[in-house]
Amino acid sequence: MKNLKSKLYAGGAISGMLFAATGASAAAVDTTAIVSVITDAGTAAAAIGVAVLAMHYGIKLYKWIKGAG
């Protein structure tokens, strides 16, 4: 068990070093197009989420009003 933990820690350290090394070389990538696509998708997802919540609570409100009468 102790040997397994040391292997896991060593693997994590190696992958961290590799990630840091690749991150330094990718600093010149232009990401503006990707960011705009993600922003647009987030706006659409928010609109869908609001519609779903409005439908859910609209049904609850309708049932509440119907049950009161």
Secondary structure as UniProt FT lines:
FT   HELIX           2..25
FT   TURN            26..28
FT   HELIX           32..68
//
